[in-house]
Amino acid sequence: MKDIMIMNVKKVAFGAAVVFFAGFASAQTLQDGINSIDSDKFAQAKTNFTEMVAKEPSADNYFYLGNTFLRQGEPDYAKATESFNKGLAADSKSYLNKIGLAAVKLGKGDKGAVAEIQKVVTDSREKDAEVLFRAAEALTLFEKNSSPDLAIQYLTKAIEKAEKKGVPAHYYYTLGDAYRLKRMPGEAMSAYDKALPVAKNKASVYTRMATLWMAAQQWQQAKQNIDKAIGVDPTYAPAYKALAGYDIRYQQNAKATQDLINYTKYADEDPYTQLEIAKLYFTNEDYVNSKAVLDKIFDKIEDPIKFKLRAYQSYADGNYAEAKQNMDTFVSQAEKTRVQPADQGLQGLIAAGLAKTETDAAKKSALMAESQQKIAIAKAAKDETMKWDMELANIAGGGGASQADADKGPTNPTIEALKKQVAANNQDSDALFKLATAYQDAKNWSGAILTWQKMIALLPDWAPAYYSQGYSYQQAGNNEAAKIAYEKFISTVKPADQEANKQTLAYAYFAVAYMSKDSDVAKAKDYVAKSLQLDPTYEDAVKLNAEINK
């Protein structure tokens, strides 16, 4: 895993629902609760709505309490259902609570719930903007089970109905969220632009704009909007979560850790919020903090997702037996719809790790077959939670490069100065290039591998970074990872640049051939021939060609 593992914070690895913020205020206390949800203060929101229910056990108040359990990072369907059922007991016709129960089904993967939500809206005769809004919110809450077209239709009507009294900002937020799900960033940004003048807390809007830019990989605009969000409200927790995502993208681990400390400071101690923090620490490769946070809340969380996170942590530590045990517990306890292709991919990696030390030939063969089958499922789903081939290469090669290894390795004044330069500006490609080269000169191969990886994250189409990473892996003794990096170099060189890269291409082909000669002779023959085609005088390639074509 190490730095090679790239995880989208919001996406596949942990099955977290996409968190969208919304809420309609009919009273100040309701607004307080909505503001708390919007700020990732879920414990505060639950307290707020519980007090409202105690004062007035109305159907609407039960809905708002139940909805909070759906909105947290990992939904608590049981508690949400309990609250919605109490709401219906208070008023059997409550449209909001009927939408809430349908939303629970939707979150669990039952797409038939979309028709249930449509029926509720039809029964309401579309008279109530709040019912239209909550129906739309439910249809955008779970990315994989969303219905953005219908949500946009309901939100458009809700906005029309609300125009006389003034459209609440969250109507526009959610419209933007629906357009995001449709992969229509221009329309999403327009909706967020409309929210900006009417939003009481503009940090909320700027943070959404920032994450939209991040999704479009427009990192400069993303950072500008994060800075605006923190500028207008330095206590707005989600802005720091977005900033952590930005810094994780550039593998600025120290900065991301500080972002997460700030997020923790301004969010609250709700166990499910802490679970989100544990996930984010993990994505930042800060396994120590991730484990510390998870240990603190493990017994407070009923959701089996905790076993999955622990499995990832154990895998990162190379403790494959413990990882398997936790993953098996997650799969046995979680609903089938929550087991994702990434989870099966992880099971495949764990099997590969166990196979490495298995002495029984039959068991070893079964583990390797399981590994290939499970990883194939993740690849077929185009899941990119991890770089599957590189992970396998690192297992075979004894593990990837880590920041701890780089810090323990050789250094000098040039390296230390360049590290400071990169820390000050993580998009300075010239400083990254010089730092990676300085690490190579000092034979600090872990440092070189990590820095070339940062360069690849910044400039994914710049082929020489893959070549240099391959060379660094080779020098570190991880031939499996080196082969993957060299092949990525070969495939990334543009046709127009082939001539200028003739010598390095010849070496890359030779290196893959040499490292494949004992495991894949056909590939070795093919690649050494390509090397000689580029440079017929390349002595090492001539010798290898003679050796494997006896």
MARZAPA-652421 format. One record per residue (C-alpha): x, y, z. Coordinates in pm, whole numbers, padded with zeros to 5 digits, always signed. Example, Ala and Ser with C-alpha at 12.3 -4.5 7.8 and 13.67 -1.06 7.14 Angstrom:
! MARZAPA-652421
+01230-00450+00780;+01367-00106+00714;
! end
This chain:
! MARZAPA-652421
+00000+00000+00000;+00225+00276+00133;+00239+00578-00097;+00134+00374-00395;-00213+00332-00260;-00437+00611-00380;-00780+00637-00233;-01054+00876-00315;-01156+01009+00024;-01524+01014-00058;-01544+00719-00283;-01530+00346-00300;-01302+00218-00030;-01526+00246+00268;-01867+00268+00106;-01941+00601+00268;-02250+00777+00147;-02181+01098-00036;-02257+01361+00222;-02481+01639+00097;-02593+01923+00314;-02947+02055+00330;-03232+02147+00559;-03529+02376+00585;-03582+02604+00882;-03927+02666+01015;-03794+02759+01360;-03464+02875+01505;-03400+02546+01685;-03452+02359+01358;-03206+02594+01191;-02955+02523+01468;-02979+02151+01397;-02943+02204+01022;-02640+02427+01075;-02485+02154+01291;-02532+01891+01020;-02386+02128+00762;-02079+02174+00986;-02026+01798+01045;-02138+01836+01406;-02367+01534+01408;-02363+01475+01785;-02473+01836+01833;-02748+01795+01571;-02877+01476+01735;-02888+01650+02074;-03068+01945+01916;-03336+01734+01747;-03375+01501+02048;-03454+01808+02261;-03704+01926+01998;-03876+01584+02005;-03886+01596+02387;-04056+01938+02376;-04288+01848+02088;-04300+01483+01970;-04435+01582+01628;-04397+01383+01306;-04174+01653+01155;-03937+01658+01454;-03901+01280+01442;-03819+01311+01071;-03543+01567+01133;-03389+01347+01403;-03405+01038+01181;-03264+01226+00885;-02954+01318+01089;-02869+00947+01116;-02889+00922+00735;-02673+01228+00681;-02373+01126+00894;-02066+00981+00720;-02183+00622+00764;-02564+00611+00784;-02720+00438+01087;-03023+00286+00914;-03162+00121+01229;-03180+00445+01430;-03310+00640+01130;-03586+00382+01075;-03680+00387+01443;-03724+00765+01434;-03921+00766+01106;-04156+00497+01241;-04219+00708+01553;-04297+00999+01321;-04554+00790+01137;-04702+00677+01469;-04752+01046+01552;-04906+01114+01208;-04976+00821+00978;-04999+01056+00678;-04657+01220+00736;-04507+01258+00389;-04164+01342+00531;-04134+01021+00733;-04256+00814+00437;-03975+00974+00233;-03736+00894+00520;-03825+00522+00518;-03790+00511+00139;-03450+00682+00171;-03338+00403+00408;-03430+00145+00142;-03246+00350-00120;-02935+00367+00098;-02942-00011+00130;-02949-00048-00247;-03320-00099-00314;-03379+00114-00624;-03751+00036-00607;-03755+00305-00337;-03737+00569-00611;-04094+00474-00713;-04200+00494-00345;-04063+00849-00323;-04245+00940-00645;-04571+00807-00497;-04527+01015-00179;-04471+01328-00391;-04778+01246-00603;-04990+01187-00291;-04877+01526-00155;-05005+01687-00478;-04672+01874-00491;-04817+02150-00273;-04542+02157-00010;-04196+02285-00107;-04042+02105+00193;-04180+01765+00078;-04046+01829-00273;-03711+01932-00130;-03677+01632+00105;-03773+01395-00178;-03499+01547-00393;-03250+01532-00106;-03319+01159-00060;-03262+01104-00432;-02916+01268-00415;-02798+01131-00082;-02651+00799-00198;-02436+00835-00506;-02468+00478-00631;-02845+00470-00578;-02930+00823-00683;-03182+00957-00931;-03051+01304-01019;-03296+01374-01305;-03596+01328-01078;-03423+01527-00802;-03365+01818-01042;-03734+01805-01143;-03851+01821-00778;-03599+02089-00681;-03702+02310-00973;-04062+02292-00848;-03956+02349-00485;-03759+02660-00588;-04061+02794-00782;-04288+02744-00480;-04038+02911-00244;-03971+03217-00458;-04236+03436-00295;-04086+03396+00053;-03726+03373-00072;-03551+03054-00182;-03338+02900+00098;-02973+02851+00007;-02989+02474+00064;-03242+02435-00220;-02971+02564-00454;-02700+02354-00279;-02893+02037-00341;-02970+02134-00699;-02593+02173-00747;-02539+01832-00587;-02791+01674-00827;-02615+01825-01128;-02283+01695-00991;-02426+01344-00990;-02519+01394-01357;-02158+01497-01427;-02274+01846-01531;-02023+02069-01350;-02125+02391-01528;-02488+02363-01413;-02373+02257-01064;-02151+02565-01033;-02438+02789-01151;-02659+02647-00874;-02386+02708-00616;-02346+03064-00751;-02716+03123-00681;-02673+02992-00326;-02385+03229-00249;-02580+03557-00204;-02854+03397+00011;-02635+03165+00223;-02587+03273+00584;-02256+03087+00598;-02076+03139+00268;-01802+02893+00375;-02054+02619+00304;-02090+02731-00059;-01719+02792-00118;-01640+02443+00016;-01886+02287-00229;-01735+02490-00511;-01389+02371-00405;-01484+02002-00404;-01651+02047-00744;-01326+02190-00883;-01140+01898-00721;-01369+01650-00895;-01284+01827-01224;-00911+01808-01130;-00886+02187-01144;-00665+02206-00839;-00576+02576-00844;-00942+02685-00847;-01016+02426-00578;-00749+02567-00349;-00870+02925-00409;-01221+02832-00297;-01097+02639+00007;-00900+02949+00106;-01213+03163+00063;-01415+02922+00281;-01160+02928+00562;-01128+03305+00516;-01499+03370+00582;-01529+03106+00858;-01208+02958+01005;-01419+02721+01221;-01606+02554+00931;-01495+02189+00964;-01583+02060+00611;-01341+02315+00458;-01053+02144+00641;-01178+01806+00522;-01166+01939+00164;-00819+02084+00229;-00705+01743+00358;-00831+01588+00033;-00633+01848-00162;-00311+01788+00034;-00356+01408+00018;-00383+01446-00362;-00035+01601-00363;+00090+01351-00101;+00166+01633+00141;+00122+01405+00440;+00233+01649+00709;+00001+01923+00581;-00289+01678+00549;-00236+01563+00909;-00261+01926+01024;-00580+01968+00818;-00727+01663+00989;-00630+01796+01332;-00821+02115+01244;-01116+01916+01110;-01126+01719+01436;-01112+02044+01634;-01409+02203+01456;-01627+01894+01393;-01748+01708+01702;-01697+01386+01896;-01980+01195+01732;-01841+00841+01685;-01938+00834+01318;-01765+01166+01253;-01459+01021+01425;-01487+00718+01197;-01468+00954+00898;-01156+01108+01053;-01001+00762+01097;-01066+00694+00728;-00910+01024+00625;-00601+00959+00836;-00576+00621+00667;-00599+00774+00321;-00318+01007+00426;-00113+00695+00512;-00108+00812+00873;-00179+00463+01002;-00081+00541+01361;-00342+00818+01398;-00598+00621+01200;-00564+00325+01436;-00565+00551+01746;-00893+00716+01642;-01056+00385+01547;-00948+00220+01874;-01107+00508+02067;-01449+00465+01903;-01449+00097+01801;-01684-00018+02078;-01915+00284+02034;-01993+00199+01673;-02234-00079+01582;-02180-00050+01208;-01965-00339+01070;-01778-00083+00857;-01537-00062+01153;-01410-00412+01073;-01339-00310+00715;-01133-00010+00823;-00943-00229+01068;-00879-00475+00783;-00727-00197+00573;-00510-00090+00868;-00388-00446+00925;-00317-00486+00554;-00112-00166+00557;+00093-00308+00845;+00149-00632+00650;-00055-00827+00907;-00248-01033+00652;-00399-01289+00893;-00556-01015+01108;-00668-00830+00794;-00844-01145+00670;-01016-01200+01004;-01153-00843+01008;-01256-00851+00643;-01438-01183+00695;-01623-01029+00993;-01725-00726+00784;-01852-00942+00496;-02047-01172+00732;-02215-00883+00916;-02270-00620+00645;-02560-00627+00404;-02451-00776+00071;-02509-00446-00111;-02237-00282+00102;-01963-00523-00010;-01801-00342-00300;-01556-00442-00576;-01280-00264-00382;-01349-00489-00083;-01311-00796-00300;-00991-00649-00440;-00860-00606-00087;-00951-00968-00011;-00746-01061-00318;-00445-00864-00193;-00477-01023+00152;-00484-01368-00012;-00166-01279-00206;-00001-01169+00120;-00099-01495+00292;+00021-01699-00008;+00369-01551+00021;+00438-01732+00350;+00217-02038+00294;+00428-02358+00290;+00154-02602+00186;+00164-02611-00196;-00209-02680-00238;-00309-02399+00000;-00063-02161-00165;-00207-02238-00508;-00566-02188-00379;-00472-01853-00224;-00309-01733-00546;-00617-01839-00746;-00842-01652-00500;-00614-01348-00523;-00635-01335-00903;-01012-01390-00906;-01092-01121-00645;-00857-00860-00793;-01007-00929-01137;-01349-00830-00992;-01209-00494-00875;-01038-00433-01210;-01350-00531-01409;-01545-00271-01208;-01274-00017-01303;-01219+00038-00932;-00916+00256-00856;-00923+00247-00478;-00577+00095-00502;-00324+00046-00779;-00388-00327-00782;-00087-00440-00988;+00151-00219-00791;+00010-00348-00464;+00072-00706-00579;+00422-00607-00687;+00490-00457-00346;+00366-00772-00171;+00597-00981-00392;+00885-00739-00340;+00844-00715+00037;+00650-00389+00064;+00647-00042-00093;+00844+00266-00001;+00730+00452+00311;+00792+00803+00441;+00946+00651+00753;+01200+00463+00536;+01277+00783+00343;+01329+00979+00666;+01561+00712+00803;+01760+00696+00476;+02064+00902+00367;+02021+01279+00352;+02231+01593+00296;+02187+01973+00304;+02063+01979-00058;+01787+01727+00018;+01680+01910+00335;+01666+02246+00153;+01462+02099-00133;+01223+01928+00113;+01147+02272+00261;+01096+02415-00087;+00849+02139-00179;+00667+02177+00155;+00621+02548+00081;+00480+02478-00268;+00367+02124-00343;+00308+02210-00710;+00666+02318-00779;+00757+02053-01037;+01113+02186-01071;+01176+02146-00695;+01019+01797-00699;+01243+01694-00990;+01553+01823-00811;+01453+01656-00483;+01391+01318-00650;+01725+01342-00829;+01902+01442-00504;+01750+01139-00329;+01877+00918-00613;+02227+01069-00594;+02227+00995-00218;+02099+00640-00287;+01791+00709-00070;+01568+00495-00288;+01256+00522-00070;+01279+00902-00085;+01328+00889-00461;+01030+00653-00515;+00799+00871-00304;+00909+01193-00472;+00873+01055-00824;+00525+00943-00717;+00444+01305-00622;+00574+01416-00960;+00349+01157-01130;+00049+01285-00931;+00129+01639-01047;+00217+01555-01410;+00064+01215-01496;+00152+01248-01868;+00522+01324-01812;+00683+00992-01906;+01036+01038-01757;+00895+01029-01400;+00778+00669-01455;+01120+00571-01591;+01298+00725-01292;+01055+00561-01050;+01122+00227-01219;+01497+00278-01182;+01454+00368-00812;+01240+00059-00747;+01499-00154-00925;+01780-00014-00712;+01568-00075-00400;+01541-00441-00502;+01169-00440-00585;+01178-00576-00941;+00804-00640-00961;+00723-00273-00894;+01010-00165-01122;+00861-00364-01414;+00524-00191-01371;+00683+00155-01362;+00901+00084-01670;+00598-00045-01863;+00405+00268-01766;+00698+00474-01901;+00691+00280-02231;+00313+00332-02272;+00327+00702-02174;+00597+00812-02422;+00414+00990-02705;+00488+00879-03065;+00637+01221-03143;+00883+01177-02853;+00995+00822-02941;+01313+00933-03119;+01424+01166-02839;+01366+00887-02584;+01528+00611-02790;+01802+00522-02541;+01581+00524-02232;+01314+00323-02415;+01578+00069-02515;+01684+00035-02151;+01325+00015-02024;+01244-00267-02269;+01568-00444-02172;+01501-00403-01798;+01150-00553-01824;+01290-00836-02041;+01569-00908-01792;+01332-00909-01494;+01083-01132-01681;+01328-01393-01818;+01264-01644-01540;+00889-01595-01510;+00770-01509-01864;+01016-01612-02136;+00784-01512-02423;+00756-01157-02286;+01132-01142-02224;+01200-01241-02588;+00950-00985-02719;+01087-00702-02505;+01456-00771-02569;+01381-00772-02944;+01213-00430-02908;+01516-00306-02712;+01754-00416-02990;+01527-00266-03254;+01577+00072-03085;+01950+00020-03024;+02112-00276-03204;+02448-00199-03033;+02313-00223-02678;+02557-00481-02537;+02350-00605-02238;+02047-00656-02462;+02259-00844-02720;+02385-01081-02444;+02035-01134-02298;+01894-01199-02646;+02157-01467-02710;+02094-01622-02366;+01716-01658-02398;+01716-01756-02766;+01963-02047-02742;
! end
